[in-house]
Amino acid sequence: NCTATHTFTISSGTLNATFNQHNASCPSANNGYALATTTGSNNFSWTNSTGGNMQTTNAVAADTLFNLLPGTYNLTITSPLGCSITHTFVISSGNANASFTVSPVHICAGSTATFTNTTTTSNTTITNYNWNFGDGNSATTQNTSHIYPNAGTYTVQLIITMNGGCFDTASQIINV
């Protein structure tokens, strides 16, 4: 009788990952990124929302997809044993809609017009306010006032700049 002994290892396990993301600074900025970190050496496959391949990286413990616009991005991580996990990143951005009110409604030449910023924001901070009163004068405060010395029709603009450098403009025509 012959006896043979064979030793073999059956591996199974779980695949764990940590996910982080940085949102884009504004709707047109491609400065968002997505990051995944695992233990061990794995394969990373990134796709966009339509399934288009964006990046494949093999045999690493972490991977980052850079230069992302706001949108949806999918990542599938596959271990050497064939275990896989999928994570969806939703990269968003800040946004602002510039707007303002003017009072009084009827402005007389030589009287003060008050301009009140009513801009709405979402996930962003306004860093600059630039008012153009349509007569060659301007201001850089959040709210302002201006005296029009002459009767006429003027286009007033408020240009707001958000962190990240994006901007939005609101305009109104006023009659003095």
GUKOLBA-217737 format. One record per residue: residue in three letters; z, x, y of N, C-alpha, C, O in turn; residue number from 1. Coordinates in Angstrom, 2 decimals. Layout:
residues N
(node ALA,(Z,X,Y),(Z,X,Y),(Z,X,Y),(Z,X,Y),NUM) ...
This chain:
residues 176
(node ASN,(0.00,0.82,-1.18),(0.00,0.00,0.00),(0.00,0.87,1.25),(0.77,1.82,1.39),1) (node CYS,(-0.87,0.50,2.11),(-0.92,1.17,3.41),(-0.37,0.22,4.45),(-0.64,-0.98,4.42),2) (node THR,(0.39,0.76,5.35),(0.90,-0.03,6.46),(0.46,0.63,7.76),(0.62,1.83,7.95),3) (node ALA,(-0.08,-0.16,8.61),(-0.49,0.33,9.92),(0.24,-0.46,10.99),(0.41,-1.68,10.89),4) (node THR,(0.65,0.25,11.98),(1.32,-0.40,13.10),(0.47,-0.18,14.36),(0.07,0.94,14.67),5) (node HIS,(0.22,-1.23,15.04),(-0.52,-1.17,16.30),(0.36,-1.72,17.40),(0.97,-2.78,17.26),6) (node THR,(0.41,-0.99,18.48),(1.15,-1.46,19.65),(0.15,-1.76,20.74),(-0.70,-0.94,21.07),7) (node PHE,(0.25,-2.93,21.29),(-0.62,-3.27,22.41),(0.17,-4.09,23.42),(1.19,-4.70,23.10),8) (node THR,(-0.33,-4.08,24.61),(0.35,-4.76,25.70),(-0.50,-5.93,26.18),(-1.70,-5.79,26.40),9) (node ILE,(0.12,-7.04,26.31),(-0.53,-8.21,26.90),(0.06,-8.38,28.29),(1.27,-8.56,28.44),10) (node SER,(-0.79,-8.31,29.28),(-0.31,-8.42,30.66),(-0.64,-9.79,31.21),(-1.74,-10.32,31.02),11) (node SER,(0.29,-10.31,31.87),(0.05,-11.53,32.65),(0.97,-11.43,33.85),(1.92,-10.64,33.86),12) (node GLY,(0.70,-12.18,34.79),(1.55,-12.10,35.97),(1.04,-12.99,37.06),(0.07,-13.74,36.90),13) (node THR,(1.70,-12.88,38.14),(1.30,-13.68,39.29),(0.70,-12.79,40.35),(0.96,-11.58,40.40),14) (node LEU,(-0.08,-13.38,41.17),(-0.71,-12.69,42.29),(-0.10,-13.28,43.55),(-0.27,-14.46,43.85),15) (node ASN,(0.61,-12.45,44.28),(1.25,-12.90,45.51),(0.62,-12.20,46.70),(0.20,-11.05,46.62),16) (node ALA,(0.55,-12.92,47.80),(-0.04,-12.34,49.01),(0.70,-12.85,50.23),(1.31,-13.92,50.22),17) (node THR,(0.64,-12.05,51.28),(1.17,-12.43,52.59),(-0.01,-12.54,53.53),(-0.89,-11.67,53.54),18) (node PHE,(-0.03,-13.60,54.32),(-1.16,-13.86,55.21),(-0.70,-13.88,56.67),(0.36,-14.44,56.98),19) (node ASN,(-1.48,-13.28,57.54),(-1.21,-13.30,58.98),(-2.53,-13.47,59.71),(-3.60,-13.14,59.19),20) (node GLN,(-2.44,-13.99,60.92),(-3.65,-14.13,61.73),(-3.31,-14.00,63.20),(-2.17,-14.21,63.62),21) (node HIS,(-4.33,-13.66,63.97),(-4.24,-13.61,65.42),(-5.36,-14.47,65.96),(-6.53,-14.22,65.67),22) (node ASN,(-5.01,-15.48,66.74),(-6.02,-16.39,67.28),(-6.84,-15.73,68.38),(-6.39,-14.78,69.02),23) (node ALA,(-8.03,-16.23,68.58),(-8.90,-15.73,69.65),(-8.30,-16.10,71.00),(-7.63,-17.12,71.13),24) (node SER,(-8.56,-15.28,72.00),(-7.96,-15.51,73.32),(-8.59,-16.68,74.06),(-7.94,-17.29,74.91),25) (node CYS,(-9.85,-17.01,73.76),(-10.51,-18.16,74.38),(-11.68,-18.59,73.50),(-12.06,-17.85,72.59),26) (node PRO,(-12.24,-19.78,73.75),(-13.26,-20.31,72.85),(-14.46,-19.41,72.59),(-15.03,-19.46,71.50),27) (node SER,(-14.85,-18.59,73.55),(-16.03,-17.75,73.35),(-15.68,-16.31,72.97),(-16.57,-15.47,72.85),28) (node ALA,(-14.40,-16.03,72.77),(-13.98,-14.65,72.47),(-13.97,-14.42,70.96),(-13.48,-15.25,70.19),29) (node ASN,(-14.51,-13.28,70.55),(-14.50,-12.92,69.12),(-13.44,-11.85,68.89),(-13.73,-10.80,68.32),30) (node ASN,(-12.21,-12.12,69.33),(-11.13,-11.15,69.17),(-10.00,-11.65,68.29),(-8.88,-11.15,68.37),31) (node GLY,(-10.28,-12.65,67.46),(-9.30,-13.08,66.47),(-9.41,-12.22,65.22),(-10.43,-11.55,65.00),32) (node TYR,(-8.36,-12.23,64.40),(-8.46,-11.55,63.12),(-7.56,-12.21,62.09),(-6.62,-12.93,62.43),33) (node ALA,(-7.86,-11.97,60.81),(-7.10,-12.49,59.68),(-6.75,-11.32,58.77),(-7.58,-10.44,58.53),34) (node LEU,(-5.52,-11.32,58.25),(-5.01,-10.20,57.44),(-4.33,-10.75,56.20),(-3.59,-11.73,56.26),35) (node ALA,(-4.58,-10.10,55.08),(-3.90,-10.44,53.82),(-3.38,-9.16,53.20),(-4.07,-8.14,53.18),36) (node THR,(-2.15,-9.22,52.68),(-1.52,-8.07,52.04),(-1.02,-8.50,50.66),(-0.40,-9.56,50.51),37) (node THR,(-1.29,-7.67,49.66),(-0.84,-7.93,48.29),(-0.14,-6.69,47.76),(-0.08,-5.66,48.43),38) (node THR,(0.38,-6.79,46.56),(0.87,-5.60,45.87),(-0.19,-5.20,44.86),(-0.81,-6.06,44.24),39) (node GLY,(-0.39,-3.95,44.69),(-1.39,-3.48,43.74),(-2.77,-3.49,44.33),(-2.96,-3.74,45.52),40) (node SER,(-3.73,-3.21,43.48),(-5.11,-3.07,43.89),(-5.87,-4.33,43.50),(-5.95,-4.67,42.32),41) (node ASN,(-6.45,-5.03,44.48),(-7.12,-6.29,44.24),(-8.46,-6.33,44.96),(-8.77,-5.46,45.77),42) (node ASN,(-9.24,-7.35,44.66),(-10.53,-7.55,45.31),(-10.41,-8.70,46.30),(-9.83,-9.74,45.99),43) (node PHE,(-10.96,-8.52,47.50),(-10.91,-9.50,48.57),(-12.33,-9.96,48.90),(-13.21,-9.13,49.11),44) (node SER,(-12.54,-11.27,48.94),(-13.84,-11.81,49.27),(-13.67,-12.86,50.37),(-13.03,-13.89,50.18),45) (node TRP,(-14.26,-12.57,51.54),(-14.15,-13.42,52.72),(-15.43,-14.22,52.90),(-16.53,-13.68,52.76),46) (node THR,(-15.30,-15.52,53.21),(-16.44,-16.36,53.53),(-16.15,-17.17,54.78),(-14.99,-17.39,55.14),47) (node ASN,(-17.22,-17.62,55.43),(-17.03,-18.50,56.58),(-17.00,-19.95,56.11),(-17.05,-20.22,54.91),48) (node SER,(-16.92,-20.88,57.05),(-16.76,-22.30,56.69),(-17.95,-22.88,55.95),(-17.82,-23.91,55.29),49) (node THR,(-19.11,-22.24,56.04),(-20.28,-22.74,55.32),(-20.49,-22.01,53.99),(-21.47,-22.26,53.29),50) (node GLY,(-19.55,-21.12,53.64),(-19.63,-20.40,52.37),(-20.37,-19.09,52.45),(-20.52,-18.39,51.45),51) (node GLY,(-20.84,-18.74,53.64),(-21.56,-17.48,53.80),(-20.63,-16.28,53.64),(-19.54,-16.26,54.22),52) (node ASN,(-21.06,-15.29,52.86),(-20.25,-14.10,52.64),(-20.12,-13.30,53.93),(-21.11,-13.04,54.61),53) (node MET,(-18.90,-12.91,54.25),(-18.66,-12.13,55.46),(-18.25,-10.71,55.15),(-18.64,-9.77,55.85),54) (node GLN,(-17.46,-10.54,54.09),(-16.96,-9.20,53.77),(-16.37,-9.23,52.37),(-15.66,-10.17,52.02),55) (node THR,(-16.66,-8.21,51.58),(-16.05,-8.05,50.26),(-15.48,-6.64,50.20),(-16.17,-5.66,50.47),56) (node THR,(-14.23,-6.55,49.83),(-13.56,-5.26,49.71),(-12.91,-5.20,48.34),(-12.19,-6.12,47.95),57) (node ASN,(-13.16,-4.10,47.60),(-12.64,-3.98,46.24),(-11.55,-2.93,46.15),(-11.56,-1.93,46.86),58) (node ALA,(-10.61,-3.19,45.25),(-9.58,-2.23,44.84),(-8.70,-1.77,46.01),(-8.52,-0.57,46.22),59) (node VAL,(-8.17,-2.71,46.75),(-7.25,-2.39,47.84),(-6.05,-3.35,47.80),(-6.09,-4.38,47.12),60) (node ALA,(-5.00,-2.99,48.52),(-3.80,-3.83,48.56),(-3.75,-4.71,49.80),(-2.96,-5.64,49.87),61) (node ALA,(-4.59,-4.41,50.79),(-4.62,-5.22,52.01),(-6.02,-5.20,52.60),(-6.77,-4.24,52.42),62) (node ASP,(-6.36,-6.26,53.30),(-7.67,-6.32,53.92),(-7.58,-7.17,55.18),(-6.79,-8.12,55.25),63) (node THR,(-8.40,-6.82,56.17),(-8.42,-7.54,57.45),(-9.86,-7.86,57.81),(-10.76,-7.04,57.65),64) (node LEU,(-10.07,-9.07,58.29),(-11.36,-9.49,58.81),(-11.23,-9.56,60.33),(-10.47,-10.38,60.85),65) (node PHE,(-11.96,-8.71,61.03),(-11.86,-8.58,62.48),(-12.97,-9.33,63.21),(-13.91,-9.82,62.59),66) (node ASN,(-12.86,-9.40,64.53),(-13.90,-9.93,65.44),(-14.24,-11.38,65.16),(-15.41,-11.75,65.11),67) (node LEU,(-13.20,-12.21,64.97),(-13.43,-13.61,64.62),(-13.45,-14.51,65.85),(-12.58,-14.43,66.71),68) (node LEU,(-14.45,-15.36,65.90),(-14.48,-16.46,66.85),(-13.58,-17.57,66.31),(-13.23,-17.54,65.13),69) (node PRO,(-13.20,-18.54,67.13),(-12.48,-19.68,66.57),(-13.30,-20.34,65.47),(-14.51,-20.52,65.61),70) (node GLY,(-12.64,-20.68,64.38),(-13.32,-21.30,63.25),(-12.48,-21.21,61.99),(-11.32,-20.81,62.04),71) (node THR,(-13.09,-21.57,60.87),(-12.41,-21.59,59.58),(-12.99,-20.48,58.70),(-14.20,-20.32,58.60),72) (node TYR,(-12.10,-19.72,58.08),(-12.49,-18.59,57.24),(-11.68,-18.67,55.94),(-10.49,-18.95,55.96),73) (node ASN,(-12.35,-18.41,54.82),(-11.72,-18.48,53.51),(-11.64,-17.10,52.88),(-12.55,-16.29,53.01),74) (node LEU,(-10.55,-16.86,52.21),(-10.34,-15.60,51.50),(-9.96,-15.89,50.07),(-9.04,-16.67,49.81),75) (node THR,(-10.66,-15.26,49.12),(-10.27,-15.31,47.71),(-9.89,-13.90,47.29),(-10.66,-12.96,47.43),76) (node ILE,(-8.67,-13.78,46.77),(-8.17,-12.49,46.27),(-8.14,-12.59,44.75),(-7.60,-13.54,44.19),77) (node THR,(-8.74,-11.59,44.10),(-8.79,-11.58,42.64),(-8.17,-10.28,42.13),(-8.51,-9.19,42.58),78) (node SER,(-7.23,-10.42,41.18),(-6.57,-9.26,40.60),(-7.44,-8.66,39.50),(-8.38,-9.31,39.05),79) (node PRO,(-7.15,-7.44,39.07),(-7.90,-6.84,37.96),(-7.82,-7.67,36.67),(-8.70,-7.55,35.82),80) (node LEU,(-6.79,-8.51,36.52),(-6.65,-9.34,35.33),(-7.38,-10.68,35.46),(-7.38,-11.49,34.53),81) (node GLY,(-8.01,-10.90,36.60),(-8.77,-12.13,36.79),(-8.00,-13.26,37.45),(-8.55,-14.34,37.65),82) (node CYS,(-6.75,-13.05,37.78),(-5.99,-14.07,38.50),(-6.52,-14.12,39.93),(-6.88,-13.09,40.50),83) (node SER,(-6.57,-15.30,40.51),(-7.06,-15.38,41.88),(-6.28,-16.42,42.67),(-5.74,-17.38,42.13),84) (node ILE,(-6.25,-16.19,43.97),(-5.70,-17.16,44.91),(-6.68,-17.26,46.08),(-7.38,-16.30,46.41),85) (node THR,(-6.71,-18.43,46.70),(-7.57,-18.65,47.85),(-6.72,-19.14,49.01),(-5.83,-19.97,48.84),86) (node HIS,(-7.00,-18.61,50.19),(-6.28,-19.01,51.40),(-7.31,-19.29,52.49),(-8.31,-18.59,52.63),87) (node THR,(-7.05,-20.34,53.27),(-7.91,-20.70,54.39),(-7.21,-20.35,55.70),(-6.07,-20.74,55.93),88) (node PHE,(-7.90,-19.61,56.55),(-7.42,-19.26,57.88),(-8.15,-20.15,58.89),(-9.38,-20.28,58.82),89) (node VAL,(-7.43,-20.74,59.79),(-8.05,-21.50,60.89),(-7.72,-20.75,62.17),(-6.59,-20.81,62.67),90) (node ILE,(-8.71,-20.06,62.69),(-8.55,-19.29,63.93),(-8.83,-20.24,65.10),(-9.92,-20.81,65.20),91) (node SER,(-7.85,-20.38,65.96),(-8.03,-21.25,67.12),(-8.03,-20.40,68.38),(-7.98,-19.17,68.31),92) (node SER,(-8.09,-21.04,69.50),(-8.07,-20.31,70.77),(-7.40,-21.16,71.82),(-7.23,-22.37,71.66),93) (node GLY,(-7.02,-20.50,72.88),(-6.51,-21.22,74.03),(-7.66,-21.84,74.80),(-8.81,-21.41,74.68),94) (node ASN,(-7.33,-22.83,75.58),(-8.36,-23.47,76.38),(-7.73,-24.04,77.64),(-6.55,-24.40,77.64),95) (node ALA,(-8.48,-24.11,78.69),(-8.03,-24.72,79.93),(-9.17,-25.51,80.55),(-10.33,-25.10,80.49),96) (node ASN,(-8.84,-26.63,81.13),(-9.82,-27.45,81.85),(-9.39,-27.52,83.30),(-8.42,-28.20,83.65),97) (node ALA,(-10.12,-26.80,84.14),(-9.78,-26.74,85.56),(-9.99,-28.10,86.21),(-10.97,-28.79,85.93),98) (node SER,(-9.05,-28.48,87.07),(-9.18,-29.71,87.85),(-8.20,-29.63,89.03),(-7.24,-28.86,89.02),99) (node PHE,(-8.48,-30.44,90.04),(-7.59,-30.48,91.20),(-7.77,-31.80,91.95),(-8.77,-32.50,91.78),100) (node THR,(-6.78,-32.11,92.78),(-6.85,-33.26,93.66),(-6.84,-32.78,95.10),(-6.37,-31.68,95.41),101) (node VAL,(-7.36,-33.64,95.98),(-7.39,-33.34,97.42),(-6.72,-34.50,98.14),(-6.97,-35.67,97.84),102) (node SER,(-5.87,-34.16,99.10),(-5.29,-35.20,99.93),(-5.19,-34.70,101.37),(-5.00,-33.50,101.59),103) (node PRO,(-5.33,-35.57,102.32),(-5.60,-37.00,102.17),(-7.04,-37.24,101.69),(-7.85,-36.31,101.66),104) (node VAL,(-7.33,-38.46,101.32),(-8.67,-38.80,100.84),(-9.69,-38.65,101.96),(-10.80,-38.16,101.73),105) (node HIS,(-9.32,-39.06,103.17),(-10.19,-38.94,104.34),(-9.66,-37.80,105.20),(-8.55,-37.89,105.73),106) (node ILE,(-10.44,-36.75,105.34),(-10.02,-35.55,106.07),(-10.74,-35.52,107.41),(-11.96,-35.65,107.48),107) (node CYS,(-9.95,-35.35,108.46),(-10.53,-35.23,109.80),(-10.63,-33.76,110.18),(-9.79,-32.96,109.77),108) (node ALA,(-11.64,-33.41,110.96),(-11.79,-32.03,111.44),(-10.52,-31.63,112.18),(-10.01,-32.39,113.01),109) (node GLY,(-10.02,-30.44,111.88),(-8.81,-29.93,112.51),(-7.52,-30.33,111.82),(-6.45,-29.85,112.21),110) (node SER,(-7.58,-31.19,110.82),(-6.36,-31.57,110.10),(-6.28,-30.81,108.77),(-7.26,-30.23,108.32),111) (node THR,(-5.10,-30.83,108.18),(-4.85,-30.07,106.96),(-5.26,-30.86,105.72),(-4.89,-32.03,105.56),112) (node ALA,(-6.01,-30.22,104.86),(-6.33,-30.77,103.53),(-5.47,-30.02,102.52),(-5.40,-28.80,102.54),113) (node THR,(-4.82,-30.77,101.63),(-3.96,-30.17,100.61),(-4.67,-30.24,99.26),(-5.14,-31.31,98.85),114) (node PHE,(-4.75,-29.12,98.59),(-5.41,-29.01,97.28),(-4.35,-28.74,96.22),(-3.64,-27.74,96.28),115) (node THR,(-4.24,-29.65,95.25),(-3.23,-29.54,94.20),(-3.91,-29.28,92.87),(-4.74,-30.07,92.42),116) (node ASN,(-3.55,-28.19,92.25),(-4.08,-27.82,90.93),(-3.56,-28.81,89.89),(-2.35,-29.02,89.79),117) (node THR,(-4.45,-29.41,89.10),(-4.06,-30.31,88.01),(-4.67,-29.84,86.68),(-4.89,-30.64,85.77),118) (node THR,(-4.93,-28.55,86.59),(-5.52,-27.97,85.39),(-4.64,-28.21,84.17),(-3.42,-28.10,84.25),119) (node THR,(-5.27,-28.54,83.05),(-4.54,-28.69,81.79),(-4.86,-27.50,80.89),(-5.98,-26.99,80.89),120) (node THR,(-3.86,-27.05,80.14),(-4.04,-25.90,79.26),(-3.58,-26.22,77.85),(-2.78,-27.13,77.62),121) (node SER,(-4.10,-25.46,76.91),(-3.69,-25.54,75.51),(-3.68,-24.13,74.93),(-4.73,-23.49,74.84),122) (node ASN,(-2.52,-23.64,74.56),(-2.36,-22.32,73.93),(-2.91,-21.18,74.77),(-3.47,-20.23,74.23),123) (node THR,(-2.76,-21.26,76.07),(-3.20,-20.18,76.93),(-2.35,-20.17,78.19),(-1.60,-21.11,78.45),124) (node THR,(-2.47,-19.12,78.94),(-1.77,-18.98,80.22),(-2.80,-18.70,81.30),(-3.72,-17.90,81.10),125) (node ILE,(-2.65,-19.34,82.43),(-3.55,-19.07,83.56),(-3.02,-17.85,84.29),(-1.85,-17.78,84.65),126) (node THR,(-3.90,-16.88,84.50),(-3.50,-15.63,85.14),(-3.95,-15.54,86.59),(-3.37,-14.79,87.37),127) (node ASN,(-5.00,-16.30,86.97),(-5.50,-16.25,88.35),(-6.04,-17.60,88.77),(-6.63,-18.34,87.97),128) (node TYR,(-5.82,-17.91,90.05),(-6.40,-19.10,90.69),(-7.25,-18.61,91.85),(-6.78,-17.83,92.68),129) (node ASN,(-8.48,-19.05,91.91),(-9.37,-18.68,93.02),(-9.98,-19.95,93.60),(-10.74,-20.65,92.92),130) (node TRP,(-9.64,-20.23,94.84),(-10.16,-21.38,95.56),(-11.26,-20.93,96.51),(-11.11,-19.92,97.20),131) (node ASN,(-12.36,-21.66,96.54),(-13.41,-21.44,97.52),(-13.58,-22.77,98.25),(-13.93,-23.78,97.63),132) (node PHE,(-13.32,-22.78,99.57),(-13.31,-24.02,100.34),(-14.69,-24.46,100.83),(-14.81,-25.51,101.46),133) (node GLY,(-15.71,-23.69,100.56),(-17.07,-24.08,100.92),(-17.45,-23.76,102.35),(-18.56,-24.08,102.79),134) (node ASP,(-16.53,-23.14,103.08),(-16.83,-22.76,104.47),(-16.62,-21.27,104.71),(-16.48,-20.83,105.85),135) (node GLY,(-16.61,-20.49,103.61),(-16.42,-19.04,103.72),(-14.97,-18.60,103.58),(-14.70,-17.40,103.54),136) (node ASN,(-14.05,-19.54,103.50),(-12.63,-19.21,103.32),(-12.22,-19.43,101.87),(-12.86,-20.19,101.13),137) (node SER,(-11.14,-18.75,101.47),(-10.68,-18.85,100.08),(-9.17,-18.66,100.03),(-8.54,-18.31,101.03),138) (node ALA,(-8.59,-18.90,98.84),(-7.17,-18.71,98.60),(-6.98,-18.36,97.13),(-7.87,-18.60,96.32),139) (node THR,(-5.82,-17.79,96.79),(-5.55,-17.36,95.41),(-4.21,-17.87,94.89),(-3.65,-17.29,93.96),140) (node THR,(-3.69,-18.93,95.47),(-2.43,-19.51,94.99),(-2.71,-20.70,94.08),(-3.82,-21.22,94.07),141) (node GLN,(-1.70,-21.12,93.32),(-1.88,-22.23,92.39),(-2.24,-23.52,93.14),(-3.14,-24.25,92.72),142) (node ASN,(-1.54,-23.81,94.21),(-1.81,-24.95,95.09),(-1.97,-24.39,96.49),(-1.39,-23.35,96.82),143) (node THR,(-2.76,-25.06,97.31),(-3.03,-24.49,98.64),(-3.38,-25.59,99.62),(-3.50,-26.76,99.25),144) (node SER,(-3.53,-25.20,100.85),(-4.02,-26.12,101.88),(-5.01,-25.36,102.76),(-5.05,-24.13,102.78),145) (node HIS,(-5.81,-26.14,103.48),(-6.85,-25.53,104.32),(-7.17,-26.47,105.47),(-7.16,-27.69,105.30),146) (node ILE,(-7.45,-25.90,106.62),(-7.87,-26.68,107.78),(-9.37,-26.44,108.00),(-9.83,-25.31,108.16),147) (node TYR,(-10.12,-27.54,107.99),(-11.56,-27.48,108.29),(-11.72,-27.74,109.78),(-11.45,-28.85,110.24),148) (node PRO,(-12.15,-26.74,110.56),(-12.26,-26.95,112.00),(-13.46,-27.82,112.40),(-13.47,-28.39,113.49),149) (node ASN,(-14.45,-27.91,111.54),(-15.67,-28.64,111.88),(-15.97,-29.74,110.87),(-15.68,-29.59,109.68),150) (node ALA,(-16.54,-30.83,111.36),(-16.99,-31.90,110.46),(-18.14,-31.38,109.61),(-18.90,-30.52,110.04),151) (node GLY,(-18.27,-31.93,108.43),(-19.37,-31.53,107.55),(-19.07,-31.87,106.10),(-18.03,-32.46,105.80),152) (node THR,(-19.98,-31.51,105.22),(-19.82,-31.70,103.78),(-19.60,-30.33,103.16),(-20.38,-29.40,103.38),153) (node TYR,(-18.54,-30.22,102.37),(-18.15,-28.92,101.79),(-17.95,-29.09,100.28),(-17.41,-30.10,99.82),154) (node THR,(-18.40,-28.09,99.53),(-18.13,-28.06,98.09),(-16.96,-27.12,97.85),(-17.05,-25.92,98.11),155) (node VAL,(-15.87,-27.69,97.35),(-14.66,-26.92,97.06),(-14.65,-26.58,95.59),(-14.90,-27.44,94.74),156) (node GLN,(-14.35,-25.32,95.28),(-14.27,-24.87,93.88),(-12.90,-24.29,93.58),(-12.30,-23.60,94.41),157) (node LEU,(-12.41,-24.59,92.39),(-11.24,-23.92,91.83),(-11.70,-23.20,90.58),(-12.18,-23.84,89.64),158) (node ILE,(-11.57,-21.89,90.56),(-11.90,-21.10,89.38),(-10.60,-20.55,88.83),(-9.90,-19.80,89.51),159) (node ILE,(-10.27,-20.94,87.59),(-9.05,-20.44,86.96),(-9.45,-19.41,85.90),(-10.46,-19.57,85.21),160) (node THR,(-8.64,-18.36,85.80),(-8.85,-17.34,84.78),(-7.68,-17.39,83.81),(-6.52,-17.43,84.22),161) (node MET,(-8.00,-17.40,82.51),(-6.98,-17.45,81.47),(-6.72,-16.05,80.94),(-7.54,-15.14,81.11),162) (node ASN,(-5.55,-15.88,80.27),(-5.34,-14.60,79.60),(-6.47,-14.42,78.60),(-6.89,-15.39,77.95),163) (node GLY,(-6.97,-13.23,78.46),(-8.14,-12.97,77.65),(-9.41,-12.92,78.47),(-10.47,-12.55,77.95),164) (node GLY,(-9.34,-13.29,79.76),(-10.48,-13.15,80.63),(-11.41,-14.35,80.72),(-12.36,-14.31,81.50),165) (node CYS,(-11.16,-15.40,79.96),(-12.01,-16.58,80.04),(-11.70,-17.35,81.32),(-10.62,-17.21,81.89),166) (node PHE,(-12.65,-18.17,81.76),(-12.43,-18.92,83.00),(-13.04,-20.30,82.89),(-13.86,-20.57,82.02),167) (node ASP,(-12.62,-21.18,83.79),(-13.21,-22.50,83.91),(-13.25,-22.84,85.40),(-12.43,-22.35,86.18),168) (node THR,(-14.20,-23.68,85.78),(-14.40,-24.02,87.19),(-14.42,-25.53,87.37),(-15.01,-26.26,86.57),169) (node ALA,(-13.76,-25.98,88.44),(-13.83,-27.38,88.85),(-14.37,-27.41,90.27),(-14.03,-26.55,91.08),170) (node SER,(-15.21,-28.39,90.58),(-15.79,-28.51,91.93),(-15.68,-29.95,92.40),(-15.77,-30.89,91.61),171) (node GLN,(-15.49,-30.10,93.70),(-15.51,-31.41,94.33),(-16.19,-31.29,95.68),(-16.04,-30.29,96.39),172) (node ILE,(-16.94,-32.31,96.03),(-17.55,-32.37,97.36),(-16.64,-33.20,98.25),(-16.25,-34.31,97.90),173) (node ILE,(-16.31,-32.63,99.41),(-15.48,-33.37,100.35),(-16.22,-33.51,101.68),(-16.99,-32.64,102.07),174) (node ASN,(-15.97,-34.61,102.34),(-16.57,-34.88,103.65),(-15.48,-34.82,104.70),(-14.45,-35.48,104.58),175) (node VAL,(-15.72,-34.05,105.74),(-14.75,-33.91,106.82),(-15.33,-34.58,108.06),(-14.70,-34.60,109.11),176) 
